[in-house]
């Protein structure tokens, strides 16, 4: 998301690909009324937010300009009372699914965003609903793919490329942002009603009363999941108890694993190198052979702790006793630690097996806490309390394990 070319001057410099990806960071909504003859700097910056760079002779739409083409999710532009508004597809392409996979693995995750502003699906009129979502690409796609056969407006907020739930907690999916996008898109001219359908998970960041006071639109809280939107609309914008219920099923837990593992790669490599280095400390000051032999065992303990905390714990979450994630991680870590000890028992003695056991357990406990921010089972205050309680003993146990590990080399 780094910008390398100045595009703010009247010189209208051509934006780089990085700048185009960055356009979601501004508060300007995608402007309507775009056509091939407009050459102003404002129009170029606007189109760049929903377009990608191509060669001049590759233009396939009258709404495209030289060196710009519509993104795959934009089908065409439609004339509306507020100008020409991008119509988005309701079917995800293989390219969309590929981008989702990349985002799930945590690769350039902050770049998976769309331009904030007004979009539409179908052929919405002044009486059709306005659905509000975040400009995180996966949130946007999750909504549009459920709207096949539905006429609706989509108001995308600038949440800095963060999903609905997290953006509400970060206050980027907020009352002020709703008011800003309603004003900048001139939504009151597009629809005759005064209702906005917001995701239930955005409720922590939006004050419905202040939205009504600020722009005259009433907030209607939609279902937790986008898949329930069609039924919600057919039922006169009313939610069943099931639509209001937040759970954390196996599929949603497993989906989080790749990004957690990708985040761990660099820190895990640094920790592995550190463990190998301290494994070489001994009576002869430092031994490369000991660093390799003993370091391999300690890295195995680290790997088992990662496997337990980042994969085993979320998969088996409902079945592991305890409420605190650190405790759940420690319990699953006991199994990983036992396997580690059994693997090394023929090559290590008791004062080496003990730190191996502790390292697997403590890393599993620590990594399990990463899921506290992705589950409805916790609250922000609960997470802070758990971290205050868990981190001191986790650090203490790790230091104890490393002390015993280094000391054991002098006892052989």
GIFENHU-V219185 format. One line per field, one symbol per residue. ss: DSSP state (H for helix, E for strand, L for the rest). burial: b if it has 24 or more other C-alpha atoms within 12 Angstrom, else e. Layout:
BEGIN
ss = ???
burial = ???
END
This chain:
BEGIN
ss = LLLLLLLLLLLLLLLLHHHHHHHHHLLLLLLLLLLLLLLLHHHHHHHHHLEEELLHHHLLLLLLLLLEEELLLEEEEEEELLEEEEEELLLLLHHHHHHHHHHHLLLLHHHLELLLEEEEELLLLLLLLEEEEELEHHHHHHHHLLLLLLLEEEEEELLLLLLHHHHHHHLLLLHHHHHHHHHHLLHHHHLLLLEEEELHHHLLLLLHHHHHHHHLLEEEELLLLHHHHHHHHHLLLLLLHHHHLLLLLHHHHHHLHHHHHHHHHHHHHHHHHHHHHHHLEELLEELHHHHHHHHHHHHHHHHHHHHHHHHHHHHLHHHLLLLLHHHHHHHHHHHHHHHHHHHHLLLLLHHHHHHHHHHHHHHHHHHHHHHHHHLLLLLHHHHHHHHHHHHHHHHHHHHHHHHHHHHHLLLL
burial = eeeeeebeeeeeebbbbbbbbbbbbbbbbbbbbbbeeeeeebbbbbbbbbbbbeeeeeeeeebbbbbbbbbbbbbbbbebebebbbbbbbebeeebeebbeebbbbeebbbbbbbbbbbbbbbbbeebbbbbbbbbbbbbbbbbbbbeebbbbbbbbbbbbbbbbbbbeebbbbbbbbbbbbbbbbbbebbeebbbbbbbbbbbbbbbeebeeebebbbbbbbbbbebbbebbeeebebeeebeeeebeeeebbbbbbbbbebbeeebeebbeebbbbbbbeeeeeeeebbebbbbbbbbbbbbbbbbbbbbbbbbbeebeeebbbbbbbbbbbbbbbbbbeebeeebeebbbbbbbbbbbbbbbbbbbbbbbbbeeeeeeebeebbeebbebbeebbeebbbbbbebbeee
END
